[in-house]
Amino acid sequence: MSTRPNDTPQTLIDQVRDATASGRPLRIAGGDTKAFYGEPVAGDTLSTRSWSGIVNHEPSELVVTVRAGTPLEALEAALADKGQCLPFEPPRFGAASTIGGVIAAGLSGPARATAGGVRDYVLGAQFINGRGEWLSFGGQVMKNVAGYDISRALAGSMGTLGVITDVSLKVLPVAPAEATLVFRLGQHDALEQLHRWGGQPLPINASCWVKDATAPDAPELLFLRLRGAVAAVEAASERLMQETGGVRMDNAQAGPDWAACRDQTLPFFTPSSAELCLWRLSLPQTAPVIDLPYAQLIEWQGAQRWLWAPASAAMAIRSAAAAANGHATLFRAGADGAPGVTRFDRERSVITTITQRLRAELDPAGIFNPGRMG
């Protein structure tokens, strides 16, 4: 897949200029697979789906430049053909997911704690600001930024800073070896083991602790994924199984399970009641067990914890997260939309000030996804 790098997204630019002139807000969308994430947005839809294609891929340089409307599946297939991947494992939430949505949402998959997040792999970006100007920041190498690194600020901005059109990403080779180990451990013991292993030279790539809440007698299980050189993965697997009594899964079974964890299609992510909300707790990896009476799934070696709870539990959940030096996000609202409950926890005042100034500079009329981030 290739495109002409000299093309201009004139249709998108014209739509932004028209919206600015009339003061109409724009709801920026790619595949619209993450419309549930963040506060609801009203306005005319600006779709980036037609602006798609891989502009340039240099396998030897580990860099790819791609247009925002490119389907994530298409990009990952092109990278896989060259033995490469996006190490942060962006979740899909649907086949229509686009790379622009990946950057704007800033969400990462199971490997986030060891491989890094979305913004760690953004080298440069082009986007349309609120004045209808097509701007370019960063480039296609790691050390190229003087001044503000706006391209990385776009990661997780939820479309509130501008319309992302193109992005250059660092990619990595697919690891030569992989193994998934399973241990029967309660939550406290699982976290203790993860903290202990984290201080050792082990090729740990991802972890997931879960208990099937629909089956009272189901075991509590810790899944651990190792990736790296063949010798390192094999040696670590044997050692951990001997020390902790785990078993090794077949990769043909483990692979789809990790993909389901990434895309939230595991049984855990199906609510037992339509009124329940999915909460995401972002905590230090060393945070202890959070004493809340709700089913949990724990990733990122303890740093990301999911739980199902009613919207009425917002204060208790956010207080528990704050006590552990973290914060809580209402990731998916229940059937009633959780009225009166904000999706995102309150930011620190200094972050709010910086964010407001940046938005005022890039989108002075406030037309891009107004209110999406609260």
Secondary structure, 3 states (H helix, E strand, C coil): CCCCCCCCCHHHHHHHHHHHHHCCCEEEECCCCCCCCCCCCCCEEEECCCCCCEEEEEHHHCEEEEECCCEHHHHHHHHHCCCEECCCCCCCCCCCCEHHHHHHHCCCCCCHHHHCCHHHHEEEEEEECCCCCEEEEECCCCCCCCCCCHHHHCCCCCCCCCEEEEEEEECEECCCEEEEEEEECCHHHHHHHHHHHHCCCCCEEEEEEEECCCCCCCCEEEEEEEEECHHHHHHHHHHHHHHHCCEEECHHHHHHHHHHHHCCCCHHHCCCCCCCEEEEEECCCCCCCCCCCCCEEEEHHHCEEEEEECHHHHHHHHHHHHHCCCEEEEEECCCCCCCCCCCCCCCCHHHHHHHHHHHHHHCCCCCECCCCCC
